[in-house]
Amino acid sequence: MALGLPLIIVFLLVNSNGSLSGLYVVLLILVGIFDLFIINGITVVQPNYATVLTFFGKYVGTIKQNGLLFVNPLYKKTKVTLRTQSTESSKLKVNDKLGNPIEIAVVILWQISDTYKATFEVDNFREYVKNQSEAAVRHLATSYAYDNIESDHPQITLSGNSDQVTQMMEDELNNRLVNAGITILEARISHLAYAPEIAGAMLQRQQATAIVAARSKIVEGAVGMVEMALDKLSERNIVKLDDEKKAAMVSNLMVVLCGEKSVSPILNTGSM
């Protein structure tokens, strides 16, 4: 139909000897308006896209069928993508449950599941996703500790329970974005660290905790070895030790087993 108007103009010019009468002009205007009216009704829907239709402010429906389609030319058409999209939050500086400042950022994969809500329930669904994701991350970070070093009982932590934290984040984001017609497919923490001003102190704390834990295991093992040595000496009657000599032997063995550096033995050639 778009080619009909030029052909009609040529036909009228040929039959009117180069001049058009008023009737012909009116006819051309009507044909042009009709031609534009028909063209406005043609719409193309690409894969993983949808077209939201409204009629003078009233929602009519959504076209998800792909291809070349014809709809009412008076409908207003708004294209909405149904493709999977990703949003990465900026590095947020928040305090965890213990009050320690940390830096955290997340990457979320989301998709529009309800075109009506995404178009009419929120002003800008992309900005809405970004703002709500940052709010969810802040809430999650303040609800749990970075680690459980300061606690004697195992707890859910941001650094030690990534799968549980991820699931809780996805659930909270889905609850926050359901009114916008958005479905969260996946949410992952992309950055998690102590804030720079306390990172050095926290590293020293972690190292000290690791050293204490290692020393505890060493002492526990050394005590067992000393006890075994005394039992074997008594069982085989190799040497008889009174309490004072046992104390001296225990002291020497503990120094040897628990010392950081190798010891230099002293050979006693005299009596004990």
Secondary structure as a PSIPRED ss2 file (coil, helix, strand):
# PSIPRED VFORMAT (PSIPRED V4.0)

   1 M C   1.000  0.000  0.000
   2 A C   1.000  0.000  0.000
   3 L C   1.000  0.000  0.000
   4 G H   0.000  1.000  0.000
   5 L H   0.000  1.000  0.000
   6 P H   0.000  1.000  0.000
   7 L H   0.000  1.000  0.000
   8 I H   0.000  1.000  0.000
   9 I H   0.000  1.000  0.000
  10 V H   0.000  1.000  0.000
  11 F H   0.000  1.000  0.000
  12 L H   0.000  1.000  0.000
  13 L H   0.000  1.000  0.000
  14 V H   0.000  1.000  0.000
  15 N H   0.000  1.000  0.000
  16 S C   1.000  0.000  0.000
  17 N C   1.000  0.000  0.000
  18 G C   1.000  0.000  0.000
  19 S C   1.000  0.000  0.000
  20 L C   1.000  0.000  0.000
  21 S C   1.000  0.000  0.000
  22 G H   0.000  1.000  0.000
  23 L H   0.000  1.000  0.000
  24 Y H   0.000  1.000  0.000
  25 V H   0.000  1.000  0.000
  26 V H   0.000  1.000  0.000
  27 L H   0.000  1.000  0.000
  28 L H   0.000  1.000  0.000
  29 I H   0.000  1.000  0.000
  30 L H   0.000  1.000  0.000
  31 V H   0.000  1.000  0.000
  32 G H   0.000  1.000  0.000
  33 I H   0.000  1.000  0.000
  34 F H   0.000  1.000  0.000
  35 D H   0.000  1.000  0.000
  36 L H   0.000  1.000  0.000
  37 F H   0.000  1.000  0.000
  38 I H   0.000  1.000  0.000
  39 I H   0.000  1.000  0.000
  40 N H   0.000  1.000  0.000
  41 G C   1.000  0.000  0.000
  42 I E   0.000  0.000  1.000
  43 T E   0.000  0.000  1.000
  44 V E   0.000  0.000  1.000
  45 V E   0.000  0.000  1.000
  46 Q C   1.000  0.000  0.000
  47 P C   1.000  0.000  0.000
  48 N C   1.000  0.000  0.000
  49 Y E   0.000  0.000  1.000
  50 A E   0.000  0.000  1.000
  51 T E   0.000  0.000  1.000
  52 V E   0.000  0.000  1.000
  53 L E   0.000  0.000  1.000
  54 T E   0.000  0.000  1.000
  55 F E   0.000  0.000  1.000
  56 F C   1.000  0.000  0.000
  57 G C   1.000  0.000  0.000
  58 K E   0.000  0.000  1.000
  59 Y E   0.000  0.000  1.000
  60 V E   0.000  0.000  1.000
  61 G E   0.000  0.000  1.000
  62 T E   0.000  0.000  1.000
  63 I E   0.000  0.000  1.000
  64 K C   1.000  0.000  0.000
  65 Q C   1.000  0.000  0.000
  66 N C   1.000  0.000  0.000
  67 G E   0.000  0.000  1.000
  68 L E   0.000  0.000  1.000
  69 L E   0.000  0.000  1.000
  70 F E   0.000  0.000  1.000
  71 V C   1.000  0.000  0.000
  72 N C   1.000  0.000  0.000
  73 P C   1.000  0.000  0.000
  74 L C   1.000  0.000  0.000
  75 Y C   1.000  0.000  0.000
  76 K E   0.000  0.000  1.000
  77 K E   0.000  0.000  1.000
  78 T E   0.000  0.000  1.000
  79 K E   0.000  0.000  1.000
  80 V E   0.000  0.000  1.000
  81 T E   0.000  0.000  1.000
  82 L C   1.000  0.000  0.000
  83 R C   1.000  0.000  0.000
  84 T C   1.000  0.000  0.000
  85 Q E   0.000  0.000  1.000
  86 S E   0.000  0.000  1.000
  87 T E   0.000  0.000  1.000
  88 E E   0.000  0.000  1.000
  89 S C   1.000  0.000  0.000
  90 S C   1.000  0.000  0.000
  91 K C   1.000  0.000  0.000
  92 L E   0.000  0.000  1.000
  93 K E   0.000  0.000  1.000
  94 V E   0.000  0.000  1.000
  95 N E   0.000  0.000  1.000
  96 D C   1.000  0.000  0.000
  97 K C   1.000  0.000  0.000
  98 L C   1.000  0.000  0.000
  99 G C   1.000  0.000  0.000
 100 N C   1.000  0.000  0.000
 101 P E   0.000  0.000  1.000
 102 I E   0.000  0.000  1.000
 103 E E   0.000  0.000  1.000
 104 I E   0.000  0.000  1.000
 105 A E   0.000  0.000  1.000
 106 V E   0.000  0.000  1.000
 107 V E   0.000  0.000  1.000
 108 I E   0.000  0.000  1.000
 109 L E   0.000  0.000  1.000
 110 W E   0.000  0.000  1.000
 111 Q E   0.000  0.000  1.000
 112 I E   0.000  0.000  1.000
 113 S C   1.000  0.000  0.000
 114 D C   1.000  0.000  0.000
 115 T H   0.000  1.000  0.000
 116 Y H   0.000  1.000  0.000
 117 K H   0.000  1.000  0.000
 118 A H   0.000  1.000  0.000
 119 T H   0.000  1.000  0.000
 120 F H   0.000  1.000  0.000
 121 E H   0.000  1.000  0.000
 122 V C   1.000  0.000  0.000
 123 D C   1.000  0.000  0.000
 124 N C   1.000  0.000  0.000
 125 F H   0.000  1.000  0.000
 126 R H   0.000  1.000  0.000
 127 E H   0.000  1.000  0.000
 128 Y H   0.000  1.000  0.000
 129 V H   0.000  1.000  0.000
 130 K H   0.000  1.000  0.000
 131 N H   0.000  1.000  0.000
 132 Q H   0.000  1.000  0.000
 133 S H   0.000  1.000  0.000
 134 E H   0.000  1.000  0.000
 135 A H   0.000  1.000  0.000
 136 A H   0.000  1.000  0.000
 137 V H   0.000  1.000  0.000
 138 R H   0.000  1.000  0.000
 139 H H   0.000  1.000  0.000
 140 L H   0.000  1.000  0.000
 141 A H   0.000  1.000  0.000
 142 T H   0.000  1.000  0.000
 143 S H   0.000  1.000  0.000
 144 Y C   1.000  0.000  0.000
 145 A E   0.000  0.000  1.000
 146 Y C   1.000  0.000  0.000
 147 D C   1.000  0.000  0.000
 148 N C   1.000  0.000  0.000
 149 I C   1.000  0.000  0.000
 150 E C   1.000  0.000  0.000
 151 S C   1.000  0.000  0.000
 152 D C   1.000  0.000  0.000
 153 H C   1.000  0.000  0.000
 154 P C   1.000  0.000  0.000
 155 Q C   1.000  0.000  0.000
 156 I C   1.000  0.000  0.000
 157 T E   0.000  0.000  1.000
 158 L C   1.000  0.000  0.000
 159 S C   1.000  0.000  0.000
 160 G C   1.000  0.000  0.000
 161 N C   1.000  0.000  0.000
 162 S H   0.000  1.000  0.000
 163 D H   0.000  1.000  0.000
 164 Q H   0.000  1.000  0.000
 165 V H   0.000  1.000  0.000
 166 T H   0.000  1.000  0.000
 167 Q H   0.000  1.000  0.000
 168 M H   0.000  1.000  0.000
 169 M H   0.000  1.000  0.000
 170 E H   0.000  1.000  0.000
 171 D H   0.000  1.000  0.000
 172 E H   0.000  1.000  0.000
 173 L H   0.000  1.000  0.000
 174 N H   0.000  1.000  0.000
 175 N H   0.000  1.000  0.000
 176 R H   0.000  1.000  0.000
 177 L H   0.000  1.000  0.000
 178 V H   0.000  1.000  0.000
 179 N H   0.000  1.000  0.000
 180 A H   0.000  1.000  0.000
 181 G C   1.000  0.000  0.000
 182 I E   0.000  0.000  1.000
 183 T E   0.000  0.000  1.000
 184 I E   0.000  0.000  1.000
 185 L E   0.000  0.000  1.000
 186 E E   0.000  0.000  1.000
 187 A E   0.000  0.000  1.000
 188 R E   0.000  0.000  1.000
 189 I E   0.000  0.000  1.000
 190 S E   0.000  0.000  1.000
 191 H E   0.000  0.000  1.000
 192 L E   0.000  0.000  1.000
 193 A E   0.000  0.000  1.000
 194 Y E   0.000  0.000  1.000
 195 A C   1.000  0.000  0.000
 196 P H   0.000  1.000  0.000
 197 E H   0.000  1.000  0.000
 198 I H   0.000  1.000  0.000
 199 A H   0.000  1.000  0.000
 200 G H   0.000  1.000  0.000
 201 A H   0.000  1.000  0.000
 202 M H   0.000  1.000  0.000
 203 L H   0.000  1.000  0.000
 204 Q H   0.000  1.000  0.000
 205 R H   0.000  1.000  0.000
 206 Q H   0.000  1.000  0.000
 207 Q H   0.000  1.000  0.000
 208 A H   0.000  1.000  0.000
 209 T H   0.000  1.000  0.000
 210 A H   0.000  1.000  0.000
 211 I H   0.000  1.000  0.000
 212 V H   0.000  1.000  0.000
 213 A H   0.000  1.000  0.000
 214 A H   0.000  1.000  0.000
 215 R H   0.000  1.000  0.000
 216 S H   0.000  1.000  0.000
 217 K H   0.000  1.000  0.000
 218 I H   0.000  1.000  0.000
 219 V H   0.000  1.000  0.000
 220 E H   0.000  1.000  0.000
 221 G H   0.000  1.000  0.000
 222 A H   0.000  1.000  0.000
 223 V H   0.000  1.000  0.000
 224 G H   0.000  1.000  0.000
 225 M H   0.000  1.000  0.000
 226 V H   0.000  1.000  0.000
 227 E H   0.000  1.000  0.000
 228 M H   0.000  1.000  0.000
 229 A H   0.000  1.000  0.000
 230 L H   0.000  1.000  0.000
 231 D H   0.000  1.000  0.000
 232 K H   0.000  1.000  0.000
 233 L H   0.000  1.000  0.000
 234 S H   0.000  1.000  0.000
 235 E H   0.000  1.000  0.000
 236 R H   0.000  1.000  0.000
 237 N C   1.000  0.000  0.000
 238 I C   1.000  0.000  0.000
 239 V C   1.000  0.000  0.000
 240 K C   1.000  0.000  0.000
 241 L C   1.000  0.000  0.000
 242 D C   1.000  0.000  0.000
 243 D H   0.000  1.000  0.000
 244 E H   0.000  1.000  0.000
 245 K H   0.000  1.000  0.000
 246 K H   0.000  1.000  0.000
 247 A H   0.000  1.000  0.000
 248 A H   0.000  1.000  0.000
 249 M H   0.000  1.000  0.000
 250 V H   0.000  1.000  0.000
 251 S H   0.000  1.000  0.000
 252 N H   0.000  1.000  0.000
 253 L H   0.000  1.000  0.000
 254 M H   0.000  1.000  0.000
 255 V H   0.000  1.000  0.000
 256 V H   0.000  1.000  0.000
 257 L H   0.000  1.000  0.000
 258 C H   0.000  1.000  0.000
 259 G C   1.000  0.000  0.000
 260 E C   1.000  0.000  0.000
 261 K C   1.000  0.000  0.000
 262 S C   1.000  0.000  0.000
 263 V C   1.000  0.000  0.000
 264 S C   1.000  0.000  0.000
 265 P C   1.000  0.000  0.000
 266 I C   1.000  0.000  0.000
 267 L C   1.000  0.000  0.000
 268 N C   1.000  0.000  0.000
 269 T C   1.000  0.000  0.000
 270 G C   1.000  0.000  0.000
 271 S C   1.000  0.000  0.000
 272 M C   1.000  0.000  0.000
